[in-house]
C-alpha cells in the first residue's frame, strides 16, 4: 500500500521563538503542516500571526527553535540553499505588494526574469497562464490602480504562483475585501489546493475563511506568546477547553443572534 502523502508533514515547526530586539513575540511554538493541506493561523490582533509567517519564510531569524521543510532545517546546520527556498515558496503580502509602475504582465514576469532561465516569450506565456489561473485572463496590460481590491489580491496571488511554489504563504488575503470577493478568494484557494496540490499557510482573522478553507488551524495568544490550542476550527468551536478560543470562533453566531434579536 502506498503511503498517504497528504499526511506527510512538509513543514515542521519546533519550539520556535521569535523576537524584535528585546521584545519577545512568540516562544515555544510547535506544529506541523501536512502536504497539500491548508493551515490557518488565527488569534487576536498583536498575537504574532504575521511575525510567525516572517519566521517561516526566512524574513526573520528565530531566537531559538527550528523551521524544517521536508525534514531539512532552514536555519543552522544543513540549512536550505537560498534558491531552493525561493523555488518552494510563494508569498502574498497583506497589500498585494504589486509594483504600481508595472502592468500585471510585468508584475508577474518579474520573479521569472530574476530567478528563471526562461526567454522573454516563455516568461510572458507563463505570466499570462498564472493570471488565467486566478481568473484574470485578458488583464495582462492593466495596471494595479485600474483594478478592484479583489482583482489586486488575485493578481498578487498570481505573482506568488509565478515560480510554481509547493507552498503558499498568505498574510490576511481577505483584508479589505467585501464578503463576495472574500468568498471568491476562498474558493480560489480551495481550487488551487485541490487541483495543483499546493500547501497553504494562511494568516487570517476572517471567520468565514477560517471555517471554509482550513484543514487545520492554530490559535496564538497575546498573553502566553505561544499556541493556546490547535485543530479543525469546527472541533475547536465545539470542544476547545479554552473559553478564549471558543469565544473567538463563536463571534459569528453571537453577532447573528444580536441581529435577529
N, C-alpha and C positions, 0 to 999 in steps of 0.2 A: 504494500500500500504506500502510495506517495505521501510525503508529509504535506500538511496543510500550510502553505506558505503564508496565508493570511494570519496565521497565529505566531509567526516568527517575528520577534522584535527587530525592527530596522533601526530604531533609536532606543538607547538605554541611557537614562539619566540617573546618576548615582551620587547621593549625598552632596548635591550641588549647592555651593554658596556663592552669592553674587553681591557685590557692593559697589558704591561710588565713593571712593576715598575711604573715610572712616565710617560712612553710613551704610550699615548692613541692610540690604533689601530682602534677600532670601537666604535661607540656610537649611541644610538637611533635606533638600528636595530630591525625591527619588520616584521614578515612574518609567514605564515602557510605552512605546508606540509601536503597534504591530503593523506589518507591511500591508499596504492597501486600505488602511483604516483612516478615520478622521478623529483626532483628539481635539477637544475644545478645552481651552484654558479660561477659567472664569473666576470671578471674585469681585469685590467692591473696588472702586477707584483707588489707585495708590497701593494696591496689594502686590505689585511686581509682575503683572502679566506681560507687559511689553519688555521689561527687563529680562524675564526668563527667555523670551524669544531672542533677544540680543545674545544671551549666553549660549543658546542652542545653535545660532547661526554664525558664531565666531566673531561677533562685533564687540563682545565684552568678555574678557578673560576671567574665568572663575577664580575666586579666592581659594576654594577647595572643591573637591569632588571631580566627577568626570562626566563628559558627554561623549557617548560612543555611537558610531554609525556602522552597522554591520559588524559589530564587535571590535572596531578599531577606534581608539581614543582620538578625539580632536586635539586634545592638549597633552603635553608630556611626551613620554616615550612612544615611538611609533605613531606620531600624530599624522593626520591625513595631509597629503600634499595639497597645496593651495588650489591647483587646477582640478583636483579630484573633488574637493569641497564644492567648488563652483559648478561643476558638472552635475552634482547631486541635488543642489538646492535651487529653489526659486523663491523669491520673497516679494510679497505685496505689502507695501507700507500703508499706513493709515490714509495719507493724502493721495495715494496713487503714484506720486513722485515722477510724473511724466515731465519731460522737457517741453516747456511751453513754446520754444522756438522751433521745435521739430514736429512734423506731422506724424500720424500714427505709424506709417510705414517706416519712417526714420527712427522713431522711438523703439519699435520692436526690433529693428535691424541692428541697433547699436550694440547689444551684447554679442550678437552673432559676428559682427565686424571685429569686435575686440577679442573674442575668445575662440572663434572657429576658423577653419581654413577654407570655408566656402567662398566661391566667387560672388561677384555682385548680383548676378542673375539668380543664383541659388539662394542667396540671402533674402532677396526681395520675394522670391517664391515662398520661402519658409515663413517669412514675416506675414505674408498675406494669408497663408494657411493657419497660422496661430490666431490671427484676427477672426478668421471664419469659425474657429473652434469656439470662440466666445460670443458668436453672434454679431460680429462687426464686419462681415464681408461687404466690400464696397465702400468702406470708410477709410481706406488707406491714406487718402490725401487730406483728411480733415485734421485740424489742429485741436489740442486739448480744450482750448477756450470755446470751441464750437460744439462741444459735447455736453450732454446732460451729466448729472452726477453719477447715475447708474452706468452710463456708457464709459465714463472715465475709469470707474472701478473695473469694468470689463477689459478696457484697454490696458490697465495696469496688470491685470491677471494674464493677458496675452503676452505682455513683456516678461512676466515671471515664468511663463511657459516656454520662452524663446529657446532655451538650451536643453529642452526635453528633460526637465528635472525628475528625479524619482520622488522628491519630497517638496511640497509647497508649504511655506510658512505665511500665514495671512494675519495681519495685525488690524483688528477691527474692520473687516471688509465691508460691513453694512453700515458703518458710521456715516450719518448724514443722509442716508437714503430713506425714501418713503417706503411704506410697507410692501407695496407692489414690487418695486425694484429690489428691495431686500430679499423678498421671496424668490424672485427670479435668479438672484445671485446664489442663493442657497441651492436652487435646483441645478444651476450650472456646476457648482462644487460637487454635488452628488453625481452628476453625469460624468464629469471628468474622473472622479474616483472610480466609478463603475466601469467606464469604457477604456480608460487608459491605465488603471491600476495605480494611480498616484496616491501617495500617502500625504495626508493633510494634518498640519498643526495650526489651529485657528484660535486666536485670541478674540474673545467677544463677550459682551455683556447682554446681547440681544437674546431674550428667552426663546423667541420663535426659532431663531437659528440654532441655538443650543439643542433644542429638542428635535429639530429637523435633521441636522447633519451629523450629530455626534454618534460615534460608536463607543466612545469612552470620554470621560471628562475628569478634570482635576479642579479642585476648588482651593484657591490660595487665600491666605488670611493676612490682614494688615498686622494683627497683634502678634501672632506666633511666627510670622515671616516664613511659613512653610505650607505644605499641603494639609488642609484640615480633613478632607475626605476626597475619595475618587470612586468612579464607577459610571454606569449608564445614568444619564440625567433622570430618567423616569424612576429608576430604582432609588436614586438619592432623594428625589422629591418625596417618595412614599416611605422610604425606610432609613434615611440617614439618622444616625444617633444624635446629630448636632442640629440644634434649632436654627443656628445661623445659616446653615446650608439649606435646610428646608424652607426657611423664610425667603432666601434669595431666589430659589427656584419656584416658589409659590406666589411670586408677585403678580403674575398674570391673572390667576384665579381670584386673588383678592381685589384686583382692580376691576375685573368683570363683575364681582359681587357688589362693589360700591356703585358701579354704573347702573346695575339693574335695580338697586335699592333706591 
